[in-house]
Amino acid sequence: MKIALDAMGGDHSPQSPVAGAVEALRDFPDVEILLVGDQTRLQSELSRHDTRALQARLQIRHASQVVDMADSGLDSVRRKKDSSISRAIDLVKSGEAEAVVSAGHTGALVAAATIKLRTLPGIDRAALGVLIPADGGVFLLIDGGANLDPSPEHIVGFAVMGSVYYQAILGGNRARVGLLNIGTEPTKGTEFAKQCFARLQEAPILFSGNIEGHGIFKKPVEVVVCDGFTGNIFLKSIEGLAKAMVGWIKDEVQKSPVRIAGALLCKGAFQAVKSRTSTEEYGGTPLLGVNGICIKAHGNSSPVAIRNAIRAARSAVKNSINSRIVEAMQPLHENPLHRESPAA
Amino acid sequence: MKIALDAMGGDHSPQSPVAGAVEALRDFPDVEILLVGDQTRLQSELSRHDTRALQARLQIRHASQVVDMADSGLDSVRRKKDSSISRAIDLVKSGEAEAVVSAGHTGALVAAATIKLRTLPGIDRAALGVLIPADGGVFLLIDGGANLDPSPEHIVGFAVMGSVYYQAILGGNRARVGLLNIGTEPTKGTEFAKQCFARLQEAPILFSGNIEGHGIFKKPVEVVVCDGFTGNIFLKSIEGLAKAMVGWIKDEVQKSPVRIAGALLCKGAFQAVKSRTSTEEYGGTPLLGVNGICIKAHGNSSPVAIRNAIRAARSAVKNSINSRIVEAMQPLHENPLHRESPAA
């Protein structure tokens, strides 16, 4: 299976993508990687690794441009046609690669993937599905930030795609879906939230109703659905608090030698929680709904995170995620109840 | 100074409100409390405390009804005219009390306060200002959930009120204000977020631009402004994650006797972080913008949290918060640039 990797994306590029690609090639013998980016820099970076045994499964595809964080996502697709993100997606479009992985600009990845690959039949909007640690496992938040102003019908699509992905990748019983809201009653929230609630009740999913942030980590549902603005606020806020709490514990521990000794004894516990809440472990976030497998890795991805994003791409291909999504969306198009209302 | 306390509101009523009132009366000799609720139950609850020295400053005002969590906020004002929340607010309206404190139904408190007390001159919408722990202090998030669909003009009002409250209660230099958004650039976010950004740039505040959740706990600003839906999602999410992380650390510590021993040695560090992230400490959330001091305590308030909410009410009265807000809003009404545009 060929996977195109945007080797110029992310805070630590090309080092992290290249090192992550090498790790992935060692761990997954069925994977071939097309490294996309500046040929000279990538060759120089690759020379720091022992790739002799991997060369048959590793190619460089030159791309002369890089999308900066300051670029607008949509503009970058039009103006930087030879960017590593665009070129990597082109490889999926042409059928040369089965999936694309990038730690680069999220907006550019979403825009380029949506424009070049288009959405799947029956899907109007793509969405980012982010795995988040919770008591006894993980849940999937969708949308993590691809669509800031979706309609209630788009939210139904996100819920279906999230359910399909969760079950395909994590197994278990049929995934329960909750709507991220500010109260559990159906009457709670904005007009938009109320409309989403009504639509989700009729959707071909296992809808558990509204879910609030303070109960979410007890994992009452496997899939949490919301618009991309709310989802992105949620993700960044918990990321910020997790880091802050670790820092506060460290500060307090430093205050006495006894505490420092104690902290050394329970170092393993801290490390376990740190690795549990680490974005590395859940490195790969699928952009669900585009006609091709597209995985976003965190901007500050380490080599391990890149390797895990490649693993996520491989799983998505192996589990035929996209044909499952198309199939799961069928009832929405066959049943007039589920059709988009002209008023929406 | 007389403070009306809704003694029937919150998860642990009337025990917590009554015990909290007794603590507050002991700690703040200038405070008198009007306990509002079922006379028989309150007398019985009071008999469990030694209130001999406090009797001159403590009265019960009977209210026969209680707003349940299942009630709609607005309906409760119309249908439960003799609820403890409504009656407590009536005492502020009539001038008998200078402030009201309630751990009850947030929606009912916001609705009753807005309808009965009305908003301050120049303010169209009230908002909840929530103090949140961060590196080296606290920041104020406004709106925590009073208004789910505000206009950009309302957001400007929230920013002004938040700045005034922060400076009056916490002192320091002029408060910096950030707009909670999903990126730092002015072009980031929904159309609403972009409009808010433009209005905040012209507002009589120290606007620092957009702020993202993962940087927020480093306290780059003193006041974080957003709509009530986003603010409430933020609050509940970080509350949920803080509890989950404490639970995960406990689980991991339990896994070996060495870790348990280590955890005992750094118990003080854990307790310091726990108290720092506790809602008890910052127990009182002002509903800013209504014509009267109105403090919301957390639903699961302990007696200490109620006492601290009473302390917050006392501070707000002493610091003449409301006249300062009216004054700070003046430039918005004098300068045509700041006036509401007909298009908004």
Interface residues (C-beta under 8 A of the other chain):
Chain A: A70 S72 A134 D135 G145 L148 D149 L180 I182 E185 T187 G189 T190 E191 A193 E212 G213 H214 G215 I216 F217 K218 F229 T230 N232 I233 F234 L235 K236 S237 I238 E239 G240 L241 A242 K243 A244 M245 G247 W248 I249 E252 V253 K255 S256 V258 R259 I260 A261 G262 A263 L264 L265 C266 K267 G268 A269 F270 A272 V273 R276 T277
Chain B: A70 S72 A134 D135 G145 L148 D149 L180 I182 E185 T187 G189 T190 E191 A193 E212 G213 H214 G215 I216 F217 K218 F229 T230 N232 I233 F234 L235 K236 S237 I238 E239 G240 L241 A242 K243 A244 M245 G247 W248 I249 E252 V253 K255 S256 V258 R259 I260 A261 G262 A263 L264 L265 C266 K267 G268 A269 F270 A272 V273 R276 T277
